[in-house]
Amino acid sequence: MLGILLVVFGIIALAKGRFRITKNRWVSGAVARALGFLMLGGAVLAFFSGEAAWVVVLVTLVLVIVISLAASE
């Protein structure tokens, strides 16, 4: 289920170039697009990793959250 959400938010980040973290915080520009690629890459890697898919999704999700909070406006 989290893999599907990573794909959806990754596509949104790539298409729009920005996405919302909290009510007042946004990530935009090149950072948002890079995080979109990270989300899509994590979802694809989780698809092919078999039993360790939840670990890949969890690590990807933590990386996206930490980077986006550090780079948010």
Backbone hydrogen bonds, N-H to C=O, Kabsch-Sander energy under -0.5 kcal/mol:
donor,donor_aa,acceptor,acceptor_aa,energy
5,L,1,M,-1.7
6,L,2,L,-2.3
7,V,3,G,-1.9
8,V,4,I,-2.4
9,F,5,L,-2.8
10,G,6,L,-2.1
11,I,7,V,-2.3
12,I,8,V,-2.2
13,A,9,F,-2.4
14,L,10,G,-2.1
15,A,11,I,-2.6
16,K,12,I,-2.7
17,G,12,I,-0.6
17,G,13,A,-1.4
19,F,27,V,-2.2
21,I,25,R,-2.6
22,T,25,R,-1.0
27,V,19,F,-2.5
29,G,17,G,-2.2
31,V,28,S,-0.7
33,R,29,G,-1.9
34,A,30,A,-2.5
35,L,31,V,-2.4
36,G,32,A,-1.9
37,F,33,R,-2.1
38,L,34,A,-2.2
39,M,35,L,-2.5
40,L,36,G,-2.4
41,G,37,F,-2.7
42,G,38,L,-2.4
43,A,39,M,-2.0
44,V,40,L,-2.3
45,L,41,G,-2.6
46,A,42,G,-2.2
47,F,43,A,-1.7
48,F,44,V,-1.5
49,S,45,L,-0.6
49,S,46,A,-0.6
52,A,49,S,-1.2
53,A,50,G,-1.2
56,V,52,A,-1.7
57,V,53,A,-2.4
58,L,54,W,-2.2
59,V,55,V,-2.5
60,T,56,V,-2.3
61,L,57,V,-2.5
62,V,58,L,-2.3
63,L,59,V,-2.4
64,V,60,T,-2.4
65,I,61,L,-2.3
66,V,62,V,-2.6
67,I,63,L,-2.5
68,S,64,V,-2.4
69,L,65,I,-2.2
70,A,66,V,-1.7
71,A,67,I,-1.7
72,S,68,S,-0.7
73,E,26,W,-2.8
